[in-house]
């Protein structure tokens, strides 16, 4: 194993006393052992000698380790993990330690990446980020994952102060708004991933690497305003992840983008040392993804649109979705999805259908309080669901059936957690309405209303249709929150743009009962939208202890 053999990773994913999940993607196959121990201890506590291996492309292999100790791992202490290369002479951890040194994947000279498991009764230290775009003139030339890395470095040796989890709330990539330089890098890297054989796309005989806007609007039925360099092939989505998470995948430094590429080692180190949980929003697939049911049906009927969305979801499952909760997918479904990806060139129709129908994206972190990530994109409902005939109206974030399924999972978790612990939700799409966004989205259909009221028993409507430019704060909105046990806070119902912004800054608060009968009232009048607004500008709802730092700032 050499540093240049690694495509992405190692990324520390779901961790708990009885499971440590690690994702590593390599150029070429490797026989690996993943191990965990207390920091500096001579003996390993547990191993995984048979990680899940997915041959994503002819040259790219994903390894998912599931380290399951016989006895629970200790909490409140620093743990470290190693990756050994198995050979005739045994297992050799030295090559990975050399990679850690070469690529600065550990803190303060530690030989291996480290992490900490939350102790019973201890505060939950959370890092939160979203909307990470390589280029963003208005958002500022700052990749704030590097700021999160600095937080961990300062608290490296303190298990009581060190961040326990990193929560990424959507738009980890921007598949639609791709910089010209990034398009060139993707073209080269994706071809390498496919061993020089470019994937064929339906209706795309004349689609080149750039200038794709008119083509995708006509044949994929996409509606984004940023389609010129939109990624489309499975290998292109993977290549974009590779550029977002590993500086070695770039051919060279570019002055125009060096603000991003120079801090990639810090972002990569953060992902290697803090258990990371991620949920998609629209830009992880395409801008406006499932904006309304009419959009969903039009894109699914278009062979090219159906293919691109499936490609995005397959790449998302590998790079983000699976590691959130491997047991939530179960062994049979995991095997099915992995084989569909591996054999997609022969069974692309089967892969498309399966990933379009997949509904296992929601999950909760194994922490106290748990952080529950909502799927607000793939299970949407019509305004008059049932019967669901108003397909052109802005979609509800979740259909009635989907909301019932979510509640069936949440209610027993809330009973186990107890009424004194706050409920923490991550919603990729905005929960609280903005006047100007409501008005803008209403223009999407004559059946949409300027004034919207969430009805009892129904989830909120999507108000995320805006420009895809990021917020003026940073390339990736990032904040830190400390969650401790507290009485359930009261429900906040914004009734104006100002109050919605305030809710975003404080962390929206609401009791568990409000989930089954949401009563969010969107503003009734509209203001003219500003040019600097983002599709990610509306609130992402989480609940934290009163007085804590915001945990739901959305860029």
Residue, then its C-alpha position, 0 to 999 in steps of 0.5 A: x500500500x502506497x499513498x498514491x494507491x488510495x482514491x479516498x479515505x480512510x474515512x471513519x464512519x459509524x462507530x459505537x462500542x460494538x462496531x467500527x466502520x471504516x471506508x477505504x477506496x483503492x486503485x486496485x484490489x488489496x487484501x486488508x485487515x482493519x484493526x482497533x486498539x487503545x491509543x499507544x497500546x501494544x495489543x489490538x482489541x479487534x479486527x476485521x479480516x474480511x471487509x466488504x469489498x465492492x469492485x466499483x470500476x475496473x480499477x477502483x475497489x471500495x473496502x468497508x471494514x466492520x470491526x466487531x469486538x468480542x467485548x465492547x470497546x472502551x468509551x471516553x478514551x482515545x482509540x486508534x485504528x490501523x490497516x494491515x496488508x496481508x501477505x505470505x509473511x503475515x499482516x504488515x501495518x507499516x505501509x499504512x503507517x507510512x501513508x499516515x506520515x506522508x499524507x498527515x492523516x493523524x494529529x501531533x505525530x501520532x502513528x495512526x488516526x484516532x477517535x473517541x466514543x462518547x461515555x455514558x452521561x458525557x456531553x455530545x460534542x458535534x461538528x456540523x457542516x453542509x454545502x461544500x462547493x469547490x468554487x464560491x465567489x460569494x461564499x468566500x474562499x474558505x473550506x471550513x472542513x479545515x476549521x473543523x480539523x483545527x478544532x480536533x487538533x486543539x482538543x486532540x488528547x482530551x477525550x472529554x472535549x474532542x468532537x465525537x461526531x461529524x454530521x454533514x447535512x447535504x450537498x457534500x458535492x455539487x454535481x450540477x455547478x462544476x467549475x471549468x477546471x474541475x470539469x477537466x479534472x473529472x474528465x481525466x480522472x473518470x476515464x482513469x477509473x474506467x480503465x480508458x473505456x467511457x461509459x455509454x449513456x442513453x440519448x447521449x451520443x453527442x454529449x461531450x465533457x462540457x456544454x451539456x446544458x441544452x442536452x440535459x434539459x432536453x433529454x434528461x429533463x433536468x431544470x438546474x440553471x447550472x448544467x454546462x458541466x453537470x456530471x452524468x456518468x457513474x465514474x464522473x460522480x465518483x471522480x468528483x468525490x475523489x477530488x473533494x476528499x483527496x488532494x492526490x487525485x488532482x493532477x496539479x495545483x491551480x491558482x484559481x482553486x488553490x484556496x480549496x486544494x491546499x486545505x484538502x489534507x486538513x479536510x481528509x484528516x478530519x474525515x479520518x479521525x472523527x466518525x462521520x455521518x452524511x445525508x444527501x440533498x439535491x446537489x449530491x444528485x442534481x439541483x431541484x432533485x425531486x422538487x415536485x412529483x411532476x419533476x420526478x415523473x418527467x426525469x424517470x421517464x427520460x432514459x438519460x435522466x433516469x440513468x444519471x439519477x441512478x448513477x448519483x445514488x450508486x455513487x452516494x451509497x458507496x461514498x456516503x450512504x452505506x457507512x452511516x448505518x451498515x446494519x440498517x441495510x442488512x446483509x442481503x440488501x447490501x449484497x444485492x446493491x453491491x452486485x448491482x453496482x459491480x455488474x451494472x454494465x450488464x444489468x443497468x436497467x435493474x440497477x436503475x430501478x433498484x436505486x430509484x426505489x431504495x428507501x433505506x437512507x434514514x438513520x440515527x447516530x449511536x450517541x446520546x442524544x441520537x441525531x436522526x437524519x431525515x430523508x427529505x428527497x426520495x420519499x416525497x408526497x403530493x400536497x393532496x396526498x392521498x390521492x396525490x393528484x396535485x403533482x405540479x405543486x411544491x412537494x411535501x418533504x415526506x409522503x404520508x406513508x414515509x412519515x408514518x415509517x419514520x415515526x415508527x422508527x423514532x418513537x421507540x428510540x425516543x422512549x429508550x432515550x427518555x423525555x429529558x433528552x432533546x430530540x435532534x433532527x437533521x433535515x437536508x431540505x428546509x423545514x421552515x418557510x421563507x417568504x421569497x422562496x415560497x413565492x418563487x416556488x409557487x411559480x413552478x405550477x399554476x396549482x401551487x399557492x403563494x400562501x402555504x400552511x402545513x396540515x395536521x399529520x403532514x410533513x412540510x413542503x419543500x421550499x428549496x427552489x432557489x439559485x444554486x449559489x452558496x451563502x455568503x458565509x463560507x464554502x461549507x457552513x460549519x458549526x460546533x454544538x455541545x448537546x447535554x440532557x435537558x428538558x424537551x424544548x418548546x416548538x418554534x413556529x416561525x411566522x416571518x422571514x426574520x423568525x425563520x432566520x432566527x430559528x436557523x441560527x439558534x437551532x430549531x426546537x420542537x417536542x417529539x409530539x410535533x413530528x406526528x402533527x407538524x404545525x409549521x406555518x409558512x409566511x403568507x406574503x412574498x418578498x423579491x428574492x435577492x441574487x445572493x441567496x442559495x438553495x441551501x439558504x433555508x433552515x436545516x432543523x436540529x434541536x439542541x440544548x437551550x443556549x448551546x452553539x447553533x447546530x443547523x446553520x445552512x450555507 
